[in-house]
């Protein structure tokens, strides 16, 4: 799904709802159901979504609307995705450490 959103630091709930062609009430519901969506709220209650929030909504939209998953199924999928991402980050950190050690060895030769 291609989104029609300009590059910004924050988006309003209306902008995000329009980009996904859903009601703002659905976004508020997903916000309650999925901890991955955490828009900043002003004291007046106005929600401001970050680009990361929009990416999370895009993934949730894909799981629920395009793949037809249930809320619980989408939650499980996100949990599995998150744990695999954490594993990838751990591997990347180890590889970076090994790379630095190898570069130090090369420089000492």
N, C-alpha and C positions, 0 to 999 in steps of 0.2 A: 504494500500500500504506500503510495506516494503522498506525503503531506504537503499542504500548501501553507506553510508557516515561515515567516521571515526569521532570519537569525536575530534572536533577542535573548536577553538574560532571563526575562520572566514573561510568561504568557498568562492572560486572564482565562478564567474558566470558559467564557464565551468563545474565545479564539480557539481553544483546544477542542471544545465541543463541535464547533463549526468545521474544524479540520478533519475530525473523525466522523462527522455527520451523525452525531448522537446528541441526546438531550443532556443538559447540564446536570439534571437529577441523576442520570446514569453515572456520570463521573463522580458525583458525590457518593453514590452507593459504592462504586468500586473503591473509592478512597477508604470507606469503612471496612470493606472486605479484604483489601490487599494492602499489606504494610509497605509494599514497594512504592506506593503512591503517597507521598508526603508533601503536599504543596505548603508553601509558607502562607500563614494567615495573618492579615493585619488585625489590629484590635477591632476594626469595624466588621471583620469576618470575611473580607475580600480575599479570595484565594489567588496566589501567584504560583504558577507552575514553572519549574526549571526545565531546561532541555532534557535533563536526566529523567524527570517525571514524565515528560512527553515520550521518551523512549520506552519507559516502563509501561505506559498506557498503550503504546503501539504494540508491545509484546502481548499484553493482556488482551487487547482487542483482537489480535491475531488468534490467540488461543480460544477465546470465547466466541467470537463472531465468525471467523473464517474457518476454524477447525471444528467448531461446534462443541467444544468441551464444556463441562459443568464448572461451576465456581470451584468446587473441591478438586476436580481434576486439574484445573489451571493452577491452583495453589500448589499442588504436588509437583506439577511440571516446573513451576518457578523455583521451588525448593531444590529440586534436582539440578536445575540449571545453575542456581547459585552455588551449590556445593561443587559442581564441576568447574565453575569459574574460579572458586577459591583454590581448588586443586591445581588448576592451570597457573594461577598466580604463584603458588608455592614452587612449582616446577620452574617457572621463569626466574624467580629469585635465586634458586639453587644454580641454575644455568649461568646467571649473571655472576655469581660468586665464583664458579668454576672458571668462567672466562677471565675474570680478573686475576685469578691465580695463575692461569696459563700465560696471560700477558706478562705477569711478573717473572715467571720462569723464562720466558722468551727474552725479556729485557736483560735478565741476569746472565744469559749465555753469551 
